Amino acid sequence: MSESPLHVVTGAFGYSGGYIAQRLLERGCRVRTLTNSPGRDSPLQGRVEAVPYHFDDPQRLAASLEGGEVLYNTYWVRFNHPSFTHAQAVANTRVLFQAARQAGLRRVVHVSIILINNIAWMLRRFPLFGVFGDGQYKLQPIFVDDLAKLAVDEGAASGCRTIDAVGPETFTYRELVQAIGRIIGKPRPIVPVPPALGYLFAAVLGKIVGDTIVTREEIEGLMQNLLFTNSPPAGETRLTDWARQNAATLGIRYTSELVRRRDRAGAYERL
């Protein structure tokens, strides 16, 4: 009997990588993860093989990918920090893709994701919610498990292509905030603020919670409608349905990227 195919997922003990790994396991695949947190508490511990990243040693990195068919890459950096930079993440990703080529993997699936939880957290704690400018720029959130299914489906496909991973609902940013507020029982007045002032408030709040809440580049991309596309939905789960199902817990705790990077043992919360 032939051995089950091996697929490699970066960050399988994290958020989106965890959903992708779970989908692969359900399809009968063996899963190996490249991770900076091999000891992180996760329901996938013991079910996937964990190997540290070796960006500083391309040959060793390639060896850790050998035997794999597909690499699913969720490794990313949102912002610059004294301990990591976006430029270094780009360089590391290039090393990773070259290692995948050297190891003979037939396909790479590269994904990114945006989280909703912290919008709900702010709605729970402040009497009003500021949006950058008029808040009429659009976005189309996709449920993380829909993203995982899409990634795994693409892993089984062939050919080079880019897919807009968008959900079935389109909101303006103002509408998204209003919808989340209503669903969690915290409707708030929506106040337009100049982008520079909104960034300053987010920077001050970020000092309090110990995180970078938003970057200037993210504000610019949001206001330029870079999170909106005319492509058909790639996911089936409506954000409003998901939010209603998780209304009791959505936004109860702030999700900090910096805390996750410092704490390499704590479990990721999965809504």
Backbone bond lengths (Angstrom), bond angles and torsions (degrees), N, CA, C in turn:
res aa  C-N    CA-C-N  psi(-1)  N-CA   C-N-CA  omega(-1)  CA-C   N-CA-C  phi
1 M - - - 1.463 - - 1.527 108.77 -
2 S 1.312 116.10 131.79 1.456 120.08 -178.01 1.520 110.47 -72.13
3 E 1.342 116.41 149.28 1.450 121.97 -178.73 1.525 109.95 -74.74
4 S 1.328 116.69 147.67 1.464 121.12 178.97 1.523 109.73 -61.51
5 P 1.339 117.73 146.25 1.473 119.95 -179.38 1.519 111.24 -64.63
6 L 1.324 115.44 146.66 1.459 121.91 178.93 1.520 109.67 -99.87
7 H 1.338 116.53 127.38 1.453 122.36 175.16 1.525 108.31 -119.30
8 V 1.323 116.43 144.72 1.466 122.19 -176.84 1.520 109.24 -112.42
9 V 1.334 115.92 128.80 1.465 122.21 -179.34 1.519 108.37 -123.42
10 T 1.327 117.66 127.81 1.463 118.79 172.56 1.527 108.31 -78.71
11 G 1.327 115.55 137.49 1.458 120.39 174.72 1.513 115.80 66.26
12 A 1.328 118.51 41.27 1.467 120.79 -177.73 1.528 112.45 -69.24
13 F 1.331 118.22 -16.50 1.458 120.57 176.55 1.526 111.09 -91.92
14 G 1.334 115.99 6.98 1.450 121.70 178.26 1.516 112.16 -101.99
15 Y 1.331 116.99 -144.07 1.467 121.43 -170.88 1.530 111.29 -89.60
16 S 1.321 118.21 -84.89 1.466 119.33 -176.58 1.520 111.91 -63.51
17 G 1.348 116.91 -35.63 1.462 119.49 177.54 1.514 112.15 -62.36
18 G 1.331 117.09 -33.04 1.458 120.55 177.87 1.515 112.61 -66.17
19 Y 1.310 116.50 -40.71 1.469 120.11 178.05 1.523 110.79 -66.91
20 I 1.339 116.99 -39.55 1.463 119.77 178.53 1.527 110.32 -64.48
21 A 1.323 116.85 -45.25 1.465 120.23 179.44 1.523 111.25 -61.14
22 Q 1.324 117.49 -41.47 1.461 120.70 179.00 1.521 110.93 -61.77
23 R 1.315 117.28 -42.97 1.471 121.17 177.60 1.526 111.19 -60.61
24 L 1.323 116.30 -41.23 1.466 119.88 -179.98 1.515 111.56 -66.17
25 L 1.322 116.38 -41.94 1.462 119.94 178.13 1.522 110.83 -61.57
26 E 1.320 116.67 -39.69 1.460 120.42 179.32 1.526 111.86 -65.29
27 R 1.322 116.97 -23.68 1.463 121.16 177.60 1.530 112.10 -89.83
28 G 1.314 116.38 5.84 1.460 119.80 176.57 1.505 115.02 84.93
29 C 1.330 118.23 15.05 1.459 121.62 179.99 1.526 110.67 -87.80
30 R 1.294 115.93 152.53 1.457 121.01 165.99 1.525 107.64 -83.33
31 V 1.329 116.57 145.26 1.464 120.46 -176.25 1.524 109.87 -128.71
32 R 1.304 114.66 132.12 1.468 121.99 171.05 1.528 106.83 -117.60
33 T 1.321 116.80 139.70 1.456 119.23 177.63 1.512 110.91 -117.59
34 L 1.328 115.48 139.76 1.457 121.97 167.33 1.520 106.35 -96.23
35 T 1.323 117.40 129.99 1.459 119.49 -170.93 1.523 111.56 -155.31
36 N 1.326 115.09 149.44 1.457 120.84 169.70 1.523 111.77 -87.76
37 S 1.337 116.23 -3.58 1.466 121.28 -175.33 1.526 110.92 -129.95
38 P 1.321 118.78 63.39 1.468 120.39 -176.49 1.522 114.11 -62.41
39 G 1.344 117.16 -22.18 1.455 119.62 -179.39 1.511 114.57 -100.79
40 R 1.324 117.88 11.84 1.469 120.28 -176.89 1.527 111.01 -65.55
41 D 1.316 115.73 138.85 1.464 121.55 175.75 1.523 109.01 -61.87
42 S 1.312 116.99 123.72 1.466 121.46 -176.97 1.517 109.42 -160.22
43 P 1.334 117.62 144.26 1.462 119.66 174.73 1.519 112.88 -65.14
44 L 1.329 116.73 -11.53 1.462 120.28 179.87 1.525 112.81 -92.51
45 Q 1.346 117.21 -4.61 1.453 119.29 176.81 1.529 109.26 -59.62
46 G 1.332 115.84 131.96 1.451 121.32 -178.91 1.514 113.83 86.54
47 R 1.323 116.41 -13.07 1.472 120.37 179.18 1.521 111.82 -102.24
48 V 1.323 116.20 -18.33 1.460 120.74 176.93 1.521 108.21 -128.14
49 E 1.314 115.82 152.40 1.461 121.71 176.48 1.525 108.61 -83.08
50 A 1.318 118.51 129.33 1.459 122.38 -177.39 1.525 110.71 -108.50
51 V 1.343 115.23 129.79 1.461 122.29 179.82 1.530 108.08 -132.27
52 P 1.338 119.24 133.79 1.465 120.68 178.39 1.531 111.45 -66.75
53 Y 1.345 115.11 153.20 1.466 119.65 170.03 1.530 109.27 -64.36
54 H 1.336 115.41 149.07 1.462 120.64 173.89 1.527 108.17 -135.70
55 F 1.351 116.11 60.46 1.462 119.58 -178.10 1.528 111.20 -63.84
56 D 1.336 116.68 -26.43 1.460 120.30 -178.73 1.519 112.73 -83.06
57 D 1.329 116.82 -2.93 1.465 121.38 -178.81 1.531 108.36 -139.04
58 P 1.346 117.79 83.53 1.459 121.23 -174.62 1.520 114.11 -55.45
59 Q 1.328 117.44 -35.26 1.458 119.40 -179.73 1.525 110.85 -67.43
60 R 1.303 116.38 -41.96 1.458 120.44 178.04 1.526 110.89 -67.48
61 L 1.329 115.86 -36.56 1.462 120.05 177.37 1.525 110.16 -64.14
62 A 1.323 116.67 -44.26 1.465 120.18 177.97 1.520 110.84 -61.43
63 A 1.346 116.90 -39.31 1.459 120.11 179.56 1.529 111.21 -63.25
64 S 1.335 116.85 -33.64 1.464 119.82 -179.58 1.530 111.79 -72.74
65 L 1.328 117.20 -13.72 1.461 121.88 178.55 1.520 112.58 -98.71
66 E 1.313 117.84 -8.88 1.462 121.15 -175.19 1.525 111.45 -61.93
67 G 1.319 114.83 139.82 1.458 121.32 -178.58 1.506 113.72 91.36
68 G 1.344 116.43 -12.38 1.458 119.78 -179.61 1.516 112.55 -81.83
69 E 1.319 115.74 155.01 1.461 121.39 176.32 1.521 112.08 -99.57
70 V 1.344 116.28 -42.41 1.457 121.46 -174.95 1.518 109.03 -135.33
71 L 1.337 116.40 141.11 1.453 122.68 172.71 1.524 108.55 -108.86
72 Y 1.333 116.39 126.35 1.470 122.70 175.44 1.521 106.64 -107.04
73 N 1.318 116.65 112.75 1.458 119.89 -172.80 1.526 111.72 -104.70
74 T 1.347 115.68 115.19 1.462 121.07 173.91 1.523 110.96 -112.01
75 Y 1.324 117.00 5.17 1.467 121.86 -179.58 1.524 109.43 -66.29
76 W 1.334 116.40 128.30 1.459 120.11 -179.80 1.521 109.61 -163.23
77 V 1.327 115.45 164.00 1.464 123.27 176.16 1.521 107.72 -136.12
78 R 1.322 116.63 124.79 1.464 120.63 -177.64 1.517 113.66 -78.82
79 F 1.334 117.43 -33.25 1.458 120.37 -169.62 1.526 109.89 -150.96
80 N 1.321 115.12 165.45 1.461 121.23 178.02 1.529 110.33 -82.47
81 H 1.317 115.30 145.26 1.458 122.76 -178.29 1.525 106.94 -151.14
82 P 1.330 118.38 155.58 1.468 118.42 179.21 1.524 114.24 -54.51
83 S 1.332 117.96 -27.65 1.468 120.13 -178.07 1.524 113.71 -98.96
84 F 1.326 118.48 -5.24 1.473 121.09 176.58 1.525 108.80 -162.45
85 T 1.321 115.31 155.66 1.463 120.23 179.16 1.523 110.14 -136.01
86 H 1.320 114.87 157.17 1.462 119.76 177.32 1.532 110.35 -64.35
87 A 1.335 116.53 -40.46 1.468 119.91 -179.43 1.527 111.04 -61.63
88 Q 1.330 117.00 -39.93 1.462 119.76 178.28 1.520 111.17 -66.45
89 A 1.341 116.24 -36.80 1.470 119.90 177.95 1.524 110.55 -63.67
90 V 1.332 117.18 -40.12 1.465 120.68 177.27 1.522 109.89 -63.11
91 A 1.336 116.20 -44.62 1.468 119.79 178.64 1.526 111.14 -62.99
92 N 1.327 117.09 -41.86 1.464 120.56 178.59 1.521 111.45 -63.12
93 T 1.323 116.23 -38.94 1.468 120.06 -179.76 1.522 110.57 -65.02
94 R 1.321 117.04 -37.88 1.467 119.92 176.93 1.526 110.75 -64.01
95 V 1.328 115.90 -41.60 1.477 119.71 177.08 1.525 110.02 -61.96
96 L 1.336 115.93 -41.76 1.463 120.41 -179.66 1.527 111.25 -62.69
97 F 1.321 117.19 -44.83 1.466 120.12 -178.53 1.525 111.19 -67.53
98 Q 1.329 116.98 -36.83 1.464 119.37 176.69 1.521 110.37 -66.03
99 A 1.344 116.73 -38.27 1.463 120.35 177.79 1.521 110.96 -64.79
100 A 1.338 116.39 -37.49 1.466 120.16 177.54 1.523 110.83 -63.68
101 R 1.339 115.71 -39.97 1.470 119.07 176.87 1.524 110.60 -63.81
102 Q 1.329 116.58 -44.52 1.461 120.99 -179.26 1.526 111.32 -63.55
103 A 1.345 116.48 -35.78 1.466 120.68 -178.60 1.520 112.53 -78.04
104 G 1.326 117.45 -8.82 1.452 120.88 175.79 1.511 115.35 86.50
105 L 1.342 117.91 18.31 1.457 118.75 176.21 1.523 109.22 -66.49
106 R 1.315 115.80 142.67 1.465 118.77 -174.82 1.525 113.03 -85.65
107 R 1.362 117.89 -16.04 1.456 118.78 -172.99 1.538 110.47 -156.50
108 V 1.340 115.76 146.58 1.460 122.69 172.60 1.522 108.20 -124.17
109 V 1.329 116.27 130.98 1.471 122.36 174.71 1.521 106.61 -114.88
110 H 1.316 116.49 118.40 1.464 122.26 -175.80 1.526 108.68 -112.88
111 V 1.340 116.97 127.79 1.463 120.20 -176.08 1.514 110.43 -132.37
112 S 1.353 115.05 160.36 1.463 121.78 169.31 1.523 107.39 -140.88
113 I 1.342 116.81 164.31 1.461 120.12 -173.08 1.518 110.35 -150.87
114 I 1.326 116.76 152.87 1.469 123.99 178.10 1.514 108.98 -120.14
115 L 1.313 115.54 136.21 1.458 120.06 -175.76 1.531 111.99 -98.69
116 I 1.343 116.53 147.77 1.462 124.19 -177.23 1.524 111.95 -102.45
117 N 1.322 118.01 -23.05 1.456 122.43 -169.54 1.532 113.75 -52.00
118 N 1.333 117.40 -41.17 1.458 119.05 -172.64 1.523 113.32 -73.39
119 I 1.328 117.80 -21.75 1.459 119.74 171.23 1.521 109.09 -63.58
120 A 1.331 116.45 -45.07 1.461 121.02 178.13 1.521 110.94 -63.62
121 W 1.322 117.25 -38.08 1.465 120.94 179.08 1.526 110.44 -59.87
122 M 1.320 117.31 -44.32 1.463 120.96 179.40 1.528 111.41 -66.81
123 L 1.325 116.61 -39.05 1.462 119.77 178.59 1.524 111.18 -63.08
124 R 1.293 117.25 -32.45 1.470 120.91 179.98 1.532 111.82 -72.97
125 R 1.336 117.64 -22.28 1.460 119.65 -169.78 1.524 115.76 -114.00
126 F 1.308 118.56 -13.82 1.457 120.19 -177.20 1.532 110.52 -121.78
127 P 1.352 117.18 147.15 1.471 120.50 -176.42 1.516 114.03 -74.55
128 L 1.307 118.14 -11.85 1.464 122.29 176.69 1.517 108.57 -149.32
129 F 1.322 116.36 167.38 1.470 120.96 -177.17 1.524 108.36 -130.68
130 G 1.332 116.46 123.80 1.452 121.15 178.67 1.517 111.92 -91.32
131 V 1.328 115.97 134.85 1.464 121.39 174.91 1.520 108.37 -113.73
132 F 1.310 115.72 148.49 1.455 120.35 -179.30 1.526 109.40 -71.32
133 G 1.326 117.18 121.76 1.462 120.12 -179.32 1.513 111.39 64.62
134 D 1.348 115.82 -139.25 1.465 119.22 -176.63 1.527 113.90 -85.12
135 G 1.342 117.27 -9.23 1.463 120.15 177.81 1.513 114.33 71.76
136 Q 1.334 117.88 15.85 1.466 120.42 -176.47 1.529 113.86 -92.53
137 Y 1.321 117.95 0.28 1.460 121.25 175.74 1.532 108.14 -71.51
138 K 1.318 115.82 153.21 1.465 120.36 -167.88 1.531 112.54 -109.16
139 L 1.319 114.04 158.59 1.459 121.33 172.74 1.520 109.43 -153.95
140 Q 1.342 115.53 160.54 1.472 122.29 -173.39 1.528 109.35 -135.93
141 P 1.333 118.00 81.01 1.472 120.63 -174.99 1.529 111.96 -62.90
142 I 1.331 114.45 144.81 1.467 120.39 176.73 1.526 108.62 -119.88
143 F 1.316 116.53 138.92 1.464 122.54 177.58 1.519 108.97 -66.93
144 V 1.339 116.12 138.34 1.458 120.64 -172.80 1.530 112.00 -60.10
145 D 1.322 118.80 -34.92 1.462 119.13 -179.84 1.524 110.96 -73.20
146 D 1.329 117.78 -30.53 1.467 120.33 172.28 1.523 110.01 -64.98
147 L 1.335 116.05 -39.80 1.460 120.37 176.24 1.522 110.42 -61.90
148 A 1.339 116.42 -41.84 1.461 120.46 179.66 1.527 111.06 -62.51
149 K 1.324 116.89 -44.14 1.465 120.41 178.26 1.518 110.34 -60.98
150 L 1.326 116.76 -43.52 1.458 121.20 178.85 1.523 110.46 -60.48
151 A 1.331 117.04 -43.99 1.464 120.78 -179.52 1.520 111.44 -62.62
152 V 1.336 116.59 -44.71 1.464 120.36 -178.43 1.531 110.23 -68.05
153 D 1.317 117.41 -38.70 1.471 120.28 175.38 1.526 110.65 -60.60
154 E 1.332 116.43 -40.85 1.466 120.09 178.96 1.526 111.24 -68.45
155 G 1.330 116.29 -30.72 1.451 119.34 176.53 1.516 112.76 -62.65
156 A 1.337 116.00 -28.22 1.464 120.78 -179.90 1.520 112.17 -88.93
157 A 1.341 117.08 -8.27 1.464 121.37 -176.73 1.524 110.09 -89.85
158 S 1.316 116.25 -172.18 1.460 122.12 177.82 1.521 108.73 -139.38
159 G 1.308 116.45 165.64 1.454 120.61 179.97 1.517 111.63 88.43
160 C 1.317 115.78 151.60 1.463 122.53 -178.50 1.523 109.77 -93.18
161 R 1.314 116.65 125.14 1.464 119.43 178.67 1.524 110.55 -157.39
162 T 1.326 114.09 160.45 1.461 122.23 176.14 1.516 108.11 -114.84
163 I 1.325 116.87 129.11 1.465 121.92 -178.92 1.518 108.52 -117.80
164 D 1.328 115.74 131.66 1.461 120.52 173.65 1.523 108.19 -77.98
165 A 1.331 116.14 109.70 1.468 120.66 -176.90 1.523 109.10 -83.83
166 V 1.331 115.78 85.29 1.465 121.37 -176.58 1.522 109.85 -120.31
167 G 1.328 114.72 151.51 1.447 120.96 178.73 1.510 112.67 -87.38
168 P 1.335 117.65 -178.00 1.463 121.63 -173.70 1.530 114.36 -82.23
169 E 1.333 118.38 -6.74 1.463 120.63 179.83 1.526 110.58 -113.59
170 T 1.324 116.02 138.62 1.457 122.04 175.89 1.521 108.82 -112.94
171 F 1.323 116.32 131.67 1.460 122.23 178.93 1.519 109.52 -126.84
172 T 1.338 117.19 150.97 1.452 117.71 155.78 1.528 105.85 -75.71
173 Y 1.316 116.38 161.36 1.465 118.21 -179.78 1.529 110.13 -60.40
174 R 1.315 116.55 -40.15 1.463 120.45 177.00 1.532 111.11 -59.50
175 E 1.325 116.89 -44.55 1.468 120.63 179.78 1.521 111.62 -64.56
176 L 1.330 116.91 -37.43 1.463 120.55 179.42 1.527 110.73 -62.72
177 V 1.325 116.00 -47.00 1.460 120.14 179.58 1.523 110.63 -62.36
178 Q 1.329 116.70 -43.08 1.465 120.43 179.11 1.521 111.50 -62.40
179 A 1.331 117.06 -42.56 1.465 120.92 -179.33 1.522 111.04 -63.77
180 I 1.338 117.43 -45.19 1.466 120.32 179.67 1.523 110.26 -64.01
181 G 1.331 117.12 -41.95 1.450 120.65 179.29 1.514 112.56 -59.82
182 R 1.326 116.76 -44.20 1.468 120.06 179.03 1.526 111.03 -63.99
183 I 1.317 116.40 -43.19 1.466 120.52 -174.42 1.528 111.84 -66.87
184 I 1.334 117.81 -38.84 1.462 119.33 -178.76 1.527 111.58 -89.01
185 G 1.335 117.16 4.05 1.462 120.89 178.57 1.509 114.33 77.00
186 K 1.344 116.98 24.02 1.457 121.75 179.08 1.532 110.46 -130.64
187 P 1.335 118.07 59.76 1.469 118.68 177.19 1.529 109.63 -66.33
188 R 1.311 116.73 133.56 1.466 121.39 -177.20 1.526 110.55 -128.26
189 P 1.337 116.85 150.85 1.472 118.77 171.17 1.529 109.84 -60.95
190 I 1.334 115.77 136.73 1.455 121.39 178.91 1.524 108.20 -98.07
191 V 1.326 116.36 123.08 1.460 121.67 -174.14 1.526 109.75 -116.25
192 P 1.337 118.68 120.97 1.470 119.27 175.33 1.525 110.17 -72.44
193 V 1.328 116.24 134.48 1.462 120.91 178.15 1.524 109.07 -131.23
194 P 1.331 118.00 148.85 1.469 119.65 174.86 1.520 109.96 -58.61
195 P 1.308 117.88 141.12 1.473 120.10 -177.70 1.528 113.45 -53.62
196 A 1.329 117.30 -39.51 1.468 119.57 -179.18 1.523 111.13 -64.32
197 L 1.327 116.83 -39.96 1.459 120.58 179.17 1.531 110.71 -69.63
198 G 1.347 115.96 -40.36 1.459 119.46 177.29 1.514 111.98 -62.15
199 Y 1.331 116.22 -39.19 1.471 120.10 178.02 1.523 110.38 -65.67
200 L 1.335 117.03 -40.48 1.461 120.66 179.82 1.527 110.73 -62.62
201 F 1.332 117.22 -44.30 1.464 120.33 178.29 1.528 110.23 -61.67
202 A 1.347 116.63 -44.34 1.463 120.12 179.92 1.520 111.15 -62.89
203 A 1.342 116.75 -35.71 1.467 120.08 179.40 1.523 110.82 -66.94
204 V 1.344 116.87 -41.04 1.464 120.45 178.15 1.526 110.17 -66.00
205 L 1.335 116.70 -45.61 1.458 120.21 178.56 1.527 110.51 -62.55
206 G 1.332 116.04 -36.45 1.460 119.95 178.16 1.519 112.12 -61.53
207 K 1.336 117.34 -35.94 1.465 120.17 176.28 1.528 110.30 -62.97
208 I 1.333 116.20 -37.11 1.464 120.38 -177.89 1.529 111.07 -69.85
209 V 1.343 116.53 -44.30 1.474 119.65 -177.22 1.523 112.51 -89.07
210 G 1.348 116.72 -5.61 1.458 119.88 178.32 1.508 113.60 73.19
211 D 1.341 116.86 44.24 1.459 119.81 -177.08 1.524 108.89 -154.43
212 T 1.322 116.95 167.37 1.458 122.23 168.72 1.520 106.93 -99.52
213 I 1.331 116.40 108.57 1.460 120.72 -173.68 1.516 111.59 -74.23
214 V 1.320 116.49 -43.60 1.461 120.75 179.76 1.518 107.85 -154.28
215 T 1.324 116.72 150.70 1.455 121.56 177.93 1.523 109.93 -107.33
216 R 1.324 115.99 162.82 1.467 119.71 176.32 1.526 110.83 -59.68
217 E 1.326 115.45 -38.97 1.472 119.45 -179.46 1.525 110.96 -65.12
218 E 1.331 117.83 -38.38 1.468 120.77 178.47 1.521 110.94 -66.73
219 I 1.331 117.36 -39.95 1.461 120.70 176.89 1.525 109.97 -62.21
220 E 1.314 116.22 -46.21 1.458 120.86 -179.73 1.524 111.37 -61.04
221 G 1.335 116.67 -46.09 1.462 120.14 179.94 1.514 112.20 -64.16
222 L 1.322 116.87 -40.26 1.459 121.48 178.03 1.518 110.91 -61.12
223 M 1.331 116.74 -46.70 1.460 120.81 -176.90 1.523 112.59 -72.87
224 Q 1.330 116.48 -17.86 1.468 120.67 176.15 1.531 112.23 -90.49
225 N 1.336 116.05 9.62 1.472 121.69 178.16 1.530 112.80 63.96
226 L 1.338 117.26 30.91 1.458 119.60 179.47 1.522 112.60 -74.78
227 L 1.340 117.46 -9.91 1.463 120.41 176.66 1.520 111.54 -100.11
228 F 1.321 115.96 17.32 1.460 121.61 178.27 1.514 109.07 -124.68
229 T 1.332 116.14 142.09 1.453 121.58 179.85 1.517 109.42 -145.97
230 N 1.293 115.95 158.70 1.468 120.71 175.03 1.523 112.36 -90.51
231 S 1.330 116.72 5.82 1.468 120.62 179.58 1.527 110.51 -68.22
232 P 1.321 117.67 152.96 1.471 120.19 175.76 1.519 110.01 -66.53
233 P 1.335 117.91 154.95 1.465 120.47 -179.41 1.526 111.69 -58.45
234 A 1.326 115.64 138.41 1.465 121.08 176.14 1.518 111.15 -98.02
235 G 1.326 117.61 -12.55 1.451 122.32 178.36 1.514 111.27 -121.67
236 E 1.315 116.06 162.21 1.467 121.09 -176.68 1.526 113.44 -107.91
237 T 1.321 118.01 -20.61 1.454 121.29 -173.84 1.525 110.49 -80.16
238 R 1.328 116.69 124.23 1.454 121.50 177.09 1.527 109.51 -77.36
239 L 1.319 116.13 132.69 1.449 119.55 -179.60 1.528 111.21 -58.77
240 T 1.324 117.57 -39.94 1.458 119.80 -178.84 1.525 111.58 -64.06
241 D 1.332 117.67 -37.28 1.469 120.04 176.81 1.526 110.43 -66.04
242 W 1.338 116.42 -45.25 1.472 121.03 179.45 1.521 110.43 -61.71
243 A 1.328 116.95 -43.24 1.465 119.90 -178.37 1.526 110.85 -64.67
244 R 1.325 118.62 -38.46 1.468 120.60 177.85 1.531 110.89 -63.64
245 Q 1.317 116.42 -39.49 1.468 120.38 179.96 1.525 111.72 -67.35
246 N 1.335 117.37 -26.11 1.463 121.73 -176.39 1.525 112.39 -115.85
247 A 1.335 116.95 18.53 1.464 121.02 -173.82 1.520 112.90 -58.86
248 A 1.319 117.71 -33.66 1.466 120.86 -176.02 1.526 112.39 -68.29
249 T 1.335 117.69 -26.84 1.459 120.56 -176.00 1.527 113.90 -114.56
250 L 1.319 117.54 -15.50 1.462 121.09 -176.81 1.530 110.49 -63.19
251 G 1.320 116.58 121.10 1.450 121.36 177.69 1.513 115.65 80.58
252 I 1.321 118.47 6.50 1.464 120.31 178.70 1.531 110.18 -64.03
253 R 1.324 116.51 -41.08 1.461 121.36 178.23 1.519 110.00 -120.58
254 Y 1.321 115.88 145.09 1.461 121.22 175.62 1.530 109.15 -73.22
255 T 1.323 116.71 136.50 1.455 121.78 177.30 1.523 108.72 -97.83
256 S 1.318 117.03 110.67 1.462 122.21 -175.00 1.518 111.13 -104.48
257 E 1.316 115.70 122.46 1.460 119.32 176.96 1.525 110.94 -67.58
258 L 1.330 116.85 -38.66 1.458 119.29 -179.10 1.521 112.00 -66.86
259 V 1.329 116.86 -38.42 1.467 119.31 177.25 1.517 109.81 -62.48
260 R 1.327 116.90 -42.78 1.458 119.74 179.46 1.525 111.47 -62.16
261 R 1.331 116.32 -35.55 1.461 119.15 -179.97 1.527 111.72 -73.62
262 R 1.331 116.88 -31.09 1.473 119.53 178.22 1.524 111.35 -79.67
263 D 1.329 115.99 -39.21 1.462 120.90 -178.26 1.528 108.58 -93.48
264 R 1.322 116.15 103.32 1.464 120.74 -176.61 1.525 112.54 -94.17
265 A 1.343 116.49 8.67 1.466 119.10 -178.82 1.517 112.95 -117.83
266 G 1.345 117.78 -28.26 1.452 121.24 -175.93 1.516 112.72 -69.21
267 A 1.334 116.39 148.23 1.462 122.38 -178.43 1.516 111.00 -75.62
268 Y 1.323 116.56 147.14 1.450 122.22 169.46 1.520 109.24 -77.17
269 E 1.334 116.33 136.11 1.450 119.85 174.27 1.520 109.10 -77.42
270 R 1.325 117.01 130.27 1.468 121.66 -178.90 1.509 109.41 -118.18
271 L 1.336 115.91 109.45 1.467 119.90 177.20 1.516 109.59 -80.65
